[in-house]
Every structure is written in structure tokens, then in C-alpha cells.
């Protein structure tokens, strides 16, 4: 984990960008010794957002399954797909 001051970010933005991209990890920014922000490359942020979206979708589906929503096995889906394809 990298921790840098807001002053460093203000004074040497290009170096912070380079460091974060090279390490592919966030930099925690502090002000007066207290955590304030997280600085990270856009690609890393987008990857983490996609992972969170996937996890949220998996949780939603699991909650639906636990609540009694109908589920299908791969064999069930394969049979339905074959039936649809054979109708045409």
C-alpha cells in the first residue's frame, strides 16, 4: 500500500501518475496526516468497478434463488435451446 501526502500530489502530479500506473495499485492520499482520498489509474478503477458490478449481480441472483425463484440447470437450458432450434 502506498501512502503519499496531498502536497506531493499537488507538487508532483506526473510522478504520482507514473508511480500508480507502474505499480498498478492505488495511492492513499493524506492531508495533515489523515486519510482523505485514493488516487489510482483509470484502468484499475474500471476493472474494480466491473468486478463490483459482477459481484452485485451474483449476489442478486443468489438472493433470488434463496427466495425461491425458479432456477435452471445447464441440461434444462440445453433442452430448451434444442427445442427452440428444432421448431424453426
TORPA-4810 file (N, C-alpha, C, O; in nm, 3 decimals):
<nodes>
NODE_1_0.086_-0.117_0.000_0.000_0.000_0.000_0.091_0.123_0.000_0.184_0.133_0.079_X
NODE_2_0.061_0.215_-0.089_0.136_0.339_-0.097_0.056_0.452_-0.033_-0.064_0.466_-0.057_X
NODE_3_0.123_0.531_0.048_0.060_0.646_0.113_0.145_0.769_0.083_0.266_0.770_0.108_X
NODE_4_0.082_0.871_0.028_0.151_0.996_-0.005_0.067_1.113_0.043_-0.053_1.100_0.065_X
NODE_5_0.133_1.226_0.060_0.061_1.346_0.107_-0.006_1.420_-0.008_0.033_1.407_-0.124_X
NODE_6_-0.106_1.496_0.026_-0.172_1.581_-0.074_-0.074_1.681_-0.133_-0.085_1.719_-0.249_X
NODE_7_0.023_1.722_-0.053_0.125_1.815_-0.102_0.205_1.752_-0.215_0.236_1.819_-0.314_X
NODE_8_0.240_1.625_-0.200_0.314_1.557_-0.307_0.229_1.549_-0.433_0.280_1.569_-0.544_X
NODE_9_0.102_1.520_-0.416_0.013_1.515_-0.532_0.008_1.650_-0.601_0.017_1.658_-0.724_X
NODE_10_-0.005_1.754_-0.525_-0.011_1.889_-0.581_0.121_1.927_-0.649_0.120_1.985_-0.757_X
NODE_11_0.233_1.895_-0.586_0.363_1.938_-0.636_0.422_1.849_-0.745_0.502_1.895_-0.826_X
NODE_12_0.382_1.721_-0.747_0.443_1.629_-0.843_0.340_1.531_-0.898_0.355_1.409_-0.886_X
NODE_13_0.237_1.587_-0.958_0.127_1.507_-1.012_0.177_1.402_-1.111_0.138_1.286_-1.104_X
NODE_14_0.265_1.443_-1.205_0.313_1.350_-1.307_0.384_1.230_-1.246_0.367_1.118_-1.293_X
NODE_15_0.462_1.253_-1.142_0.531_1.142_-1.075_0.432_1.048_-1.008_0.450_0.927_-1.011_X
NODE_16_0.327_1.103_-0.950_0.224_1.021_-0.886_0.151_0.935_-0.989_0.123_0.818_-0.964_X
NODE_17_0.121_0.994_-1.105_0.055_0.918_-1.211_0.145_0.802_-1.254_0.100_0.688_-1.264_X
NODE_18_0.271_0.832_-1.279_0.366_0.730_-1.323_0.379_0.619_-1.218_0.376_0.501_-1.253_X
NODE_19_0.393_0.655_-1.092_0.407_0.558_-0.985_0.284_0.467_-0.974_0.297_0.346_-0.961_X
NODE_20_0.168_0.526_-0.980_0.045_0.448_-0.968_0.027_0.354_-1.087_-0.016_0.240_-1.070_X
NODE_21_0.060_0.402_-1.207_0.049_0.316_-1.326_0.151_0.203_-1.323_0.119_0.090_-1.358_X
NODE_22_0.273_0.234_-1.282_0.378_0.131_-1.276_0.342_0.022_-1.177_0.355_-0.097_-1.206_X
NODE_23_0.297_0.062_-1.059_0.265_-0.034_-0.953_0.128_-0.099_-0.971_0.101_-0.204_-0.912_X
NODE_24_0.041_-0.037_-1.052_-0.096_-0.084_-1.071_-0.166_-0.105_-0.937_-0.229_-0.208_-0.912_X
NODE_25_-0.152_-0.004_-0.853_-0.222_-0.007_-0.725_-0.256_0.136_-0.684_-0.193_0.232_-0.730_X
NODE_26_-0.354_0.150_-0.598_-0.393_0.285_-0.556_-0.289_0.348_-0.465_-0.210_0.279_-0.399_X
NODE_27_-0.290_0.480_-0.463_-0.209_0.557_-0.369_-0.306_0.627_-0.275_-0.397_0.698_-0.320_X
NODE_28_-0.288_0.607_-0.147_-0.374_0.671_-0.049_-0.317_0.809_-0.020_-0.200_0.823_0.017_X
NODE_29_-0.400_0.911_-0.036_-0.359_1.050_-0.020_-0.402_1.099_0.119_-0.516_1.080_0.161_X
NODE_30_-0.307_1.161_0.189_-0.336_1.213_0.322_-0.325_1.364_0.323_-0.254_1.424_0.242_X
NODE_31_-0.397_1.425_0.415_-0.387_1.569_0.440_-0.376_1.584_0.592_-0.461_1.536_0.667_X
NODE_32_-0.272_1.651_0.634_-0.245_1.668_0.777_-0.241_1.534_0.850_-0.287_1.522_0.964_X
NODE_33_-0.186_1.433_0.783_-0.170_1.301_0.843_-0.294_1.214_0.845_-0.288_1.101_0.893_X
NODE_34_-0.405_1.264_0.795_-0.531_1.188_0.794_-0.564_1.145_0.652_-0.544_1.222_0.558_X
NODE_35_-0.614_1.023_0.635_-0.656_0.976_0.504_-0.765_1.064_0.445_-0.858_1.105_0.515_X
NODE_36_-0.752_1.094_0.316_-0.851_1.182_0.254_-0.905_1.127_0.122_-1.026_1.132_0.098_X
NODE_37_-0.818_1.074_0.036_-0.861_1.029_-0.096_-0.779_0.908_-0.139_-0.680_0.872_-0.075_X
NODE_38_-0.822_0.848_-0.248_-0.746_0.739_-0.310_-0.724_0.778_-0.455_-0.816_0.820_-0.524_X
NODE_39_-0.600_0.764_-0.500_-0.557_0.802_-0.635_-0.520_0.674_-0.706_-0.433_0.601_-0.659_X
NODE_40_-0.583_0.644_-0.821_-0.550_0.523_-0.893_-0.573_0.540_-1.042_-0.651_0.625_-1.084_X
NODE_41_-0.504_0.458_-1.123_-0.521_0.467_-1.268_-0.665_0.435_-1.308_-0.731_0.353_-1.245_X
NODE_42_-0.710_0.500_-1.413_-0.848_0.480_-1.459_-0.875_0.335_-1.494_-0.982_0.283_-1.465_X
NODE_43_-0.777_0.268_-1.557_-0.797_0.128_-1.596_-0.822_0.040_-1.474_-0.906_-0.049_-1.476_X
NODE_44_-0.748_0.067_-1.367_-0.765_-0.009_-1.244_-0.901_0.020_-1.182_-0.967_-0.072_-1.132_X
NODE_45_-0.944_0.145_-1.184_-1.075_0.181_-1.131_-1.185_0.110_-1.211_-1.279_0.055_-1.153_X
NODE_46_-1.173_0.111_-1.344_-1.274_0.046_-1.429_-1.279_-0.104_-1.402_-1.387_-0.163_-1.398_X
NODE_47_-1.161_-0.167_-1.384_-1.157_-0.311_-1.355_-1.226_-0.339_-1.222_-1.305_-0.434_-1.212_X
NODE_48_-1.197_-0.260_-1.121_-1.260_-0.280_-0.990_-1.411_-0.256_-0.996_-1.488_-0.328_-0.931_X
NODE_49_-1.453_-0.157_-1.071_-1.596_-0.132_-1.087_-1.665_-0.250_-1.154_-1.774_-0.291_-1.113_X
NODE_50_-1.602_-0.307_-1.257_-1.659_-0.423_-1.326_-1.668_-0.542_-1.231_-1.767_-0.615_-1.232_X
NODE_51_-1.566_-0.561_-1.149_-1.569_-0.670_-1.051_-1.681_-0.649_-0.950_-1.752_-0.744_-0.915_X
NODE_52_-1.698_-0.527_-0.903_-1.806_-0.498_-0.808_-1.943_-0.519_-0.872_-2.034_-0.572_-0.808_X
NODE_53_-1.959_-0.477_-0.997_-2.085_-0.499_-1.068_-2.116_-0.648_-1.080_-2.229_-0.691_-1.058_X
NODE_54_-2.013_-0.728_-1.114_-2.032_-0.872_-1.126_-2.070_-0.933_-0.991_-2.161_-1.016_-0.984_X
NODE_55_-2.001_-0.894_-0.886_-2.033_-0.946_-0.753_-2.175_-0.907_-0.710_-2.246_-0.988_-0.651_X
NODE_56_-2.215_-0.784_-0.740_-2.351_-0.740_-0.706_-2.454_-0.823_-0.783_-2.557_-0.861_-0.727_X
NODE_57_-2.427_-0.851_-0.909_-2.520_-0.933_-0.989_-2.526_-1.076_-0.935_-2.634_-1.135_-0.928_X
NODE_58_-2.412_-1.130_-0.898_-2.411_-1.266_-0.842_-2.488_-1.270_-0.711_-2.563_-1.365_-0.686_X
NODE_59_-2.472_-1.168_-0.627_-2.545_-1.160_-0.501_-2.695_-1.150_-0.527_-2.775_-1.217_-0.461_X
NODE_60_-2.734_-1.066_-0.623_-2.876_-1.051_-0.655_-2.935_-1.185_-0.700_-3.045_-1.222_-0.658_X
NODE_61_-2.863_-1.256_-0.784_-2.914_-1.385_-0.832_-2.923_-1.488_-0.720_-3.017_-1.566_-0.714_X
NODE_62_-2.823_-1.488_-0.632_-2.826_-1.581_-0.520_-2.941_-1.548_-0.426_-3.007_-1.639_-0.375_X
NODE_63_-2.966_-1.421_-0.402_-3.079_-1.381_-0.317_-3.211_-1.425_-0.380_-3.301_-1.471_-0.309_X
NODE_64_-3.223_-1.413_-0.511_-3.344_-1.459_-0.580_-3.360_-1.610_-0.567_-3.470_-1.659_-0.543_X
NODE_65_-3.249_-1.684_-0.582_-3.255_-1.829_-0.570_-3.299_-1.870_-0.430_-3.385_-1.957_-0.414_X
NODE_66_-3.239_-1.807_-0.328_-3.273_-1.838_-0.189_-3.419_-1.803_-0.161_-3.485_-1.870_-0.081_X
NODE_67_-3.470_-1.698_-0.226_-3.608_-1.656_-0.205_-3.708_-1.745_-0.280_-3.829_-1.726_-0.269_X
NODE_68_-3.656_-1.842_-0.356_-3.745_-1.936_-0.422_-3.764_-1.915_-0.570_-3.850_-1.980_-0.631_X
NODE_69_-3.688_-1.826_-0.631_-3.702_-1.806_-0.776_-3.666_-1.935_-0.849_-3.579_-2.010_-0.806_X
NODE_70_-3.732_-1.959_-0.958_-3.708_-2.079_-1.037_-3.568_-2.072_-1.097_-3.526_-1.969_-1.148_X
NODE_71_-3.497_-2.183_-1.091_-3.364_-2.191_-1.150_-3.361_-2.302_-1.255_-3.449_-2.388_-1.258_X
NODE_72_-3.261_-2.296_-1.339_-3.248_-2.393_-1.447_-3.108_-2.453_-1.447_-3.010_-2.382_-1.428_X
NODE_73_-3.100_-2.583_-1.468_-2.969_-2.647_-1.483_-2.922_-2.627_-1.626_-3.000_-2.586_-1.713_X
NODE_74_-2.797_-2.657_-1.651_-2.745_-2.647_-1.788_-2.819_-2.744_-1.879_-2.845_-2.713_-1.996_X
NODE_75_-2.854_-2.862_-1.828_-2.930_-2.957_-1.909_-3.067_-2.902_-1.946_-3.113_-2.919_-2.059_X
NODE_76_-3.134_-2.835_-1.851_-3.263_-2.773_-1.879_-3.249_-2.668_-1.989_-3.329_-2.665_-2.083_X
NODE_77_-3.149_-2.583_-1.978_-3.128_-2.478_-2.078_-3.094_-2.537_-2.215_-3.142_-2.489_-2.317_X
NODE_78_-3.013_-2.641_-2.215_-2.976_-2.706_-2.341_-3.101_-2.763_-2.409_-3.117_-2.750_-2.531_X
NODE_79_-3.188_-2.827_-2.332_-3.311_-2.885_-2.389_-3.400_-2.776_-2.446_-3.454_-2.791_-2.555_X
NODE_80_-3.417_-2.666_-2.373_-3.499_-2.555_-2.421_-3.439_-2.499_-2.551_-3.512_-2.471_-2.646_X
NODE_81_-3.309_-2.481_-2.554_-3.242_-2.428_-2.675_-3.261_-2.524_-2.792_-3.288_-2.480_-2.904_X
NODE_82_-3.245_-2.653_-2.768_-3.264_-2.751_-2.876_-3.407_-2.750_-2.925_-3.431_-2.758_-3.046_X
NODE_83_-3.504_-2.740_-2.835_-3.644_-2.736_-2.874_-3.672_-2.613_-2.961_-3.742_-2.623_-3.062_X
NODE_84_-3.619_-2.498_-2.922_-3.640_-2.376_-2.997_-3.576_-2.388_-3.135_-3.637_-2.349_-3.235_X
NODE_85_-3.456_-2.440_-3.143_-3.387_-2.454_-3.270_-3.455_-2.556_-3.363_-3.455_-2.540_-3.485_X
NODE_86_-3.512_-2.659_-3.304_-3.578_-2.762_-3.385_-3.715_-2.718_-3.436_-3.768_-2.777_-3.530_X
NODE_87_-3.774_-2.614_-3.375_-3.904_-2.565_-3.419_-3.893_-2.494_-3.554_-3.988_-2.496_-3.633_X
NODE_88_-3.777_-2.431_-3.580_-3.759_-2.348_-3.700_-3.731_-2.427_-3.818_-3.714_-2.371_-3.927_X
</nodes>
